[in-house]
């Protein structure tokens, strides 16, 4: 039960030749993560301002397979692979025109914006994340 969204690859996301500039991909990925949490009922504005919870990335492994081009509609598929005490392991597959352009494995951690220390996922957020968990033996549940 993954999450899927589509984002355009805009002129400003590309180098002068019209090929995606890889740091732009990471900026778009942050927006996808924000959209994912909103789809669970936890918009970042609420997490940050009201609940004082941050969700920083602590690990990101990206593999680029094919270039993306200005005007492509990027299809993001997000899968929850593991939920730790405070960590969340996500797997992203990004495609355009029926071809996988890049993949990413990402670990984010719930943190207190007051103490800047990790914190256990609150019960309601953990329940929503668990609903989307796709089990696999390939990921480390530690953290």
Backbone bond lengths (Angstrom), bond angles and torsions (degrees), N, CA, C in turn:
res aa  C-N    CA-C-N  psi(-1)  N-CA   C-N-CA  omega(-1)  CA-C   N-CA-C  phi
1 X - - - 1.465 - - 1.524 109.51 -
2 X 1.296 115.69 68.29 1.451 120.48 -178.50 1.516 112.45 -79.62
3 X 1.291 114.23 -176.00 1.457 123.76 178.76 1.522 107.34 -115.90
4 X 1.313 116.04 137.90 1.464 121.04 179.95 1.524 109.22 -131.70
5 X 1.338 114.62 137.41 1.458 120.34 175.52 1.528 108.23 -150.24
6 X 1.305 115.46 159.98 1.464 121.81 179.29 1.516 108.93 -120.40
7 X 1.324 115.28 135.96 1.464 122.25 178.40 1.519 108.49 -130.62
8 X 1.322 118.08 140.71 1.462 119.32 177.42 1.529 111.16 -79.04
9 X 1.306 116.30 147.48 1.457 121.21 171.61 1.531 105.48 -94.35
10 X 1.286 115.93 106.60 1.454 122.78 -171.58 1.534 112.27 -90.51
11 X 1.317 114.74 165.92 1.461 122.54 178.65 1.532 110.99 -51.14
12 X 1.333 117.24 -46.10 1.464 122.04 -177.82 1.522 113.83 -69.55
13 X 1.329 118.09 -10.68 1.467 122.38 178.50 1.521 111.98 -90.35
14 X 1.321 116.84 -1.44 1.461 120.89 -171.23 1.526 111.78 -119.42
15 X 1.339 115.19 158.54 1.462 120.76 174.76 1.535 108.24 -80.56
16 X 1.327 118.10 177.51 1.480 119.42 -176.84 1.523 114.83 -58.89
17 X 1.347 118.04 -21.33 1.469 119.53 179.49 1.525 112.49 -84.19
18 X 1.352 116.94 -4.01 1.461 120.32 179.78 1.515 113.94 90.72
19 X 1.347 117.46 5.29 1.464 122.07 177.80 1.524 108.94 -92.73
20 X 1.320 115.79 142.08 1.464 120.49 -178.95 1.517 110.95 -54.87
21 X 1.326 115.34 133.84 1.455 123.39 175.28 1.524 105.45 -87.43
22 X 1.364 117.77 119.79 1.453 119.69 -167.74 1.526 114.55 -57.73
23 X 1.353 121.85 -33.53 1.469 117.54 176.17 1.532 112.97 -62.50
24 X 1.319 116.65 -26.84 1.469 119.47 176.59 1.515 110.93 -64.60
25 X 1.347 116.49 -36.76 1.461 119.76 176.94 1.531 110.41 -56.82
26 X 1.324 116.68 -42.13 1.462 119.88 -177.92 1.523 111.01 -67.76
27 X 1.314 117.07 -36.94 1.459 120.38 175.76 1.527 110.69 -63.77
28 X 1.318 116.96 -42.57 1.466 121.10 177.68 1.530 109.54 -63.90
29 X 1.335 117.40 -39.03 1.463 121.62 179.59 1.525 111.80 -60.81
30 X 1.321 117.82 -36.68 1.466 121.12 176.04 1.527 109.79 -60.83
31 X 1.324 117.07 -42.48 1.462 120.98 177.53 1.518 112.36 -64.11
32 X 1.328 116.92 -36.20 1.466 120.92 177.61 1.532 109.72 -65.71
33 X 1.325 117.30 -41.95 1.467 120.55 177.69 1.530 110.40 -62.24
34 X 1.312 116.41 -41.39 1.467 121.05 177.28 1.530 110.21 -61.79
35 X 1.331 117.21 -43.98 1.463 121.73 177.83 1.526 111.35 -63.55
36 X 1.342 116.67 -38.05 1.462 120.78 179.15 1.525 110.72 -61.84
37 X 1.325 116.98 -49.23 1.465 118.98 179.62 1.533 111.23 -63.68
38 X 1.313 117.66 -36.93 1.471 120.42 176.74 1.524 110.30 -62.61
39 X 1.343 117.01 -38.62 1.469 120.05 179.98 1.527 111.74 -64.95
40 X 1.341 116.17 -24.56 1.470 120.85 177.24 1.523 112.25 -83.07
41 X 1.332 116.40 -7.17 1.456 120.87 -178.12 1.513 113.35 98.31
42 X 1.342 116.69 14.99 1.459 120.96 -178.17 1.526 110.49 -128.56
43 X 1.342 116.62 73.29 1.465 118.75 178.50 1.535 110.06 -61.04
44 X 1.325 115.84 145.16 1.456 119.98 -176.62 1.515 112.98 -59.32
45 X 1.316 118.14 -33.37 1.472 120.16 178.26 1.528 109.29 -57.28
46 X 1.331 117.02 -43.11 1.463 121.29 178.44 1.520 110.97 -69.81
47 X 1.335 117.06 -45.48 1.465 119.89 179.14 1.526 110.80 -58.56
48 X 1.311 116.63 -46.36 1.461 121.40 -173.93 1.532 111.73 -76.23
49 X 1.318 117.30 -52.52 1.468 120.07 -173.03 1.527 113.32 -79.61
50 X 1.321 117.60 -43.73 1.463 120.52 -174.92 1.527 112.91 -90.12
51 X 1.321 115.96 -46.25 1.471 119.31 -174.67 1.522 113.28 -95.09
52 X 1.338 116.95 -11.80 1.469 122.74 176.01 1.530 111.59 59.95
53 X 1.353 115.17 41.08 1.457 121.96 179.47 1.528 108.61 -113.77
54 X 1.316 115.96 128.20 1.453 121.90 173.34 1.520 109.55 -103.59
55 X 1.325 116.50 160.62 1.464 121.34 -179.48 1.539 108.45 -136.02
56 X 1.338 117.08 65.00 1.462 118.83 -178.23 1.522 112.31 -73.90
57 X 1.315 114.57 151.99 1.458 121.60 173.58 1.524 108.11 -81.37
58 X 1.339 115.98 129.76 1.462 120.02 177.71 1.525 111.68 -112.22
59 X 1.318 116.57 -14.74 1.461 120.64 176.90 1.525 107.81 -150.76
60 X 1.343 114.65 138.04 1.459 119.94 178.51 1.521 108.13 -148.99
61 X 1.320 116.04 120.51 1.460 122.69 178.60 1.522 106.57 -119.18
62 X 1.323 116.23 116.51 1.461 121.45 -174.60 1.525 109.68 -118.64
63 X 1.324 115.91 136.39 1.461 122.15 175.03 1.528 108.20 -123.79
64 X 1.325 115.61 121.09 1.461 121.65 178.91 1.526 109.30 -96.61
65 X 1.325 116.99 129.63 1.462 121.38 -177.96 1.521 113.17 -110.35
66 X 1.330 116.70 -41.00 1.460 122.00 -178.58 1.522 108.53 -142.92
67 X 1.322 116.97 152.89 1.460 118.90 178.31 1.529 111.91 -74.04
68 X 1.316 114.55 149.66 1.457 121.40 169.59 1.515 107.69 -101.46
69 X 1.331 116.25 152.30 1.460 120.71 -176.07 1.525 110.76 -125.20
70 X 1.318 113.90 150.10 1.453 120.21 177.27 1.522 109.79 -47.05
71 X 1.331 115.88 131.49 1.460 121.29 179.45 1.514 113.56 95.66
72 X 1.337 118.12 -14.38 1.467 119.87 177.06 1.524 110.41 -61.72
73 X 1.307 115.27 146.25 1.466 121.49 170.66 1.525 105.96 -98.11
74 X 1.326 115.61 108.61 1.459 120.83 -178.15 1.522 109.46 -82.11
75 X 1.318 115.77 125.75 1.463 121.50 177.58 1.526 107.77 -101.09
76 X 1.330 116.13 117.67 1.460 122.71 -179.54 1.518 108.79 -102.48
77 X 1.329 115.99 123.05 1.458 122.42 171.87 1.524 106.86 -111.55
78 X 1.328 115.94 123.74 1.456 122.00 -177.08 1.522 108.48 -116.43
79 X 1.333 115.84 127.93 1.467 121.39 178.15 1.521 109.04 -121.87
80 X 1.330 115.77 135.83 1.461 121.49 173.90 1.524 106.97 -85.48
81 X 1.333 116.53 120.45 1.455 121.63 -177.07 1.520 113.36 -102.39
82 X 1.326 117.85 -32.21 1.462 120.02 -177.61 1.527 109.09 -158.95
83 X 1.329 115.35 140.93 1.462 121.26 175.48 1.516 107.13 -122.27
84 X 1.330 115.91 116.52 1.456 121.24 176.07 1.521 110.16 -95.58
85 X 1.305 116.52 -168.48 1.466 120.83 178.09 1.532 110.13 -57.43
86 X 1.330 115.45 -48.97 1.461 120.26 179.70 1.526 112.37 -125.40
87 X 1.327 116.83 -6.86 1.466 120.01 -176.01 1.528 111.82 -99.32
88 X 1.315 113.62 161.93 1.459 122.00 176.54 1.523 106.81 -143.91
89 X 1.341 116.47 120.02 1.459 121.58 177.74 1.518 109.17 -100.18
90 X 1.328 114.61 124.35 1.458 122.32 -178.80 1.520 109.56 -118.86
91 X 1.316 114.94 149.88 1.459 121.10 174.35 1.519 107.32 -123.48
92 X 1.329 115.89 127.29 1.465 122.31 -177.89 1.518 109.78 -113.81
93 X 1.318 116.11 136.96 1.457 122.40 171.45 1.521 106.72 -124.17
94 X 1.325 116.12 122.81 1.452 121.29 -175.64 1.524 108.95 -116.86
95 X 1.329 115.34 122.30 1.462 122.20 -175.27 1.526 110.58 -126.08
96 X 1.302 114.37 160.14 1.467 122.05 170.48 1.524 107.37 -152.70
97 X 1.294 115.58 138.21 1.463 121.35 178.40 1.527 112.23 54.02
98 X 1.332 116.32 38.40 1.453 121.74 176.51 1.521 115.77 76.41
99 X 1.335 117.72 9.49 1.459 121.52 -177.49 1.532 109.28 -124.49
100 X 1.341 116.81 133.97 1.467 120.56 176.44 1.522 107.89 -71.91
101 X 1.346 115.74 121.26 1.466 121.07 -179.58 1.525 111.82 -89.88
102 X 1.330 115.23 -41.17 1.460 119.63 -179.96 1.515 109.82 -160.56
103 X 1.319 114.63 159.61 1.456 122.10 177.05 1.522 107.94 -130.71
104 X 1.323 115.38 157.65 1.464 119.91 178.52 1.519 109.87 -148.28
105 X 1.309 114.15 141.56 1.466 121.84 168.63 1.514 105.75 -110.91
106 X 1.309 115.32 127.18 1.462 121.13 -173.22 1.515 109.97 -130.84
107 X 1.322 115.74 136.62 1.464 120.59 170.75 1.519 107.46 -116.72
108 X 1.319 114.96 125.16 1.456 121.54 172.73 1.527 107.35 -113.58
109 X 1.322 115.42 158.97 1.458 120.91 -178.59 1.518 109.10 -133.07
110 X 1.326 115.83 135.14 1.466 120.78 174.55 1.524 108.02 -72.69
111 X 1.323 116.26 128.67 1.458 120.77 179.58 1.527 110.48 -132.51
112 X 1.319 114.37 152.83 1.460 120.70 172.85 1.521 108.06 -79.86
113 X 1.315 117.51 127.66 1.459 120.46 177.42 1.520 111.53 -77.36
114 X 1.322 116.73 -7.73 1.464 120.83 176.71 1.521 111.62 -90.75
115 X 1.344 117.31 -41.15 1.466 120.94 -177.54 1.526 112.99 -103.89
116 X 1.338 116.58 -15.92 1.469 123.49 -176.42 1.530 111.73 60.46
117 X 1.318 116.19 31.06 1.456 123.60 175.59 1.527 108.30 -112.78
118 X 1.329 115.35 155.22 1.460 118.30 176.79 1.521 109.23 -65.07
119 X 1.322 115.29 153.64 1.460 120.63 175.83 1.514 108.77 -140.86
120 X 1.318 115.39 152.86 1.464 119.79 178.18 1.525 108.87 -63.67
121 X 1.327 114.89 143.74 1.467 118.39 176.21 1.524 108.67 -57.92
122 X 1.328 118.19 129.79 1.468 119.53 173.72 1.525 110.17 -57.85
123 X 1.320 116.55 151.32 1.465 122.88 -173.63 1.531 111.67 -53.77
124 X 1.326 118.05 -44.52 1.468 119.97 -176.86 1.529 112.19 -67.89
125 X 1.321 117.35 -38.13 1.464 120.08 179.01 1.529 109.39 -71.06
126 X 1.334 117.16 -43.48 1.468 120.68 177.81 1.530 110.37 -57.92
127 X 1.323 117.84 -42.49 1.471 120.81 -179.99 1.528 110.74 -61.60
128 X 1.328 116.92 -43.40 1.469 120.26 179.92 1.529 110.83 -65.76
129 X 1.324 117.04 -41.96 1.461 120.76 178.49 1.526 111.16 -65.10
130 X 1.333 116.31 -42.37 1.461 121.44 -178.79 1.523 111.02 -61.83
131 X 1.315 116.35 -34.00 1.464 121.24 177.81 1.538 111.10 -59.94
132 X 1.339 116.56 -26.43 1.465 121.84 -177.71 1.522 112.92 -101.65
133 X 1.331 118.09 1.49 1.454 121.84 -175.92 1.518 111.81 -64.18
134 X 1.327 115.67 129.73 1.458 122.66 174.15 1.512 105.94 -112.40
135 X 1.308 117.38 114.82 1.467 120.54 -173.12 1.512 111.61 -77.21
136 X 1.333 113.84 146.27 1.461 122.87 176.04 1.522 107.18 -158.63
137 X 1.304 116.74 155.74 1.463 121.31 178.66 1.521 112.15 -90.47
138 X 1.324 117.99 -3.88 1.459 120.85 -170.78 1.523 114.76 -86.69
139 X 1.307 120.33 -2.80 1.452 121.39 -173.94 1.509 112.32 -118.17
140 X 1.314 115.74 147.37 1.449 123.72 -177.67 1.530 110.10 -84.21
141 X 1.328 119.30 120.14 1.460 120.90 -178.75 1.528 113.46 -80.76
142 X 1.316 118.26 0.84 1.466 120.80 -177.37 1.517 110.90 -67.82
143 X 1.298 115.22 157.56 1.468 126.44 173.88 1.479 111.98 112.34
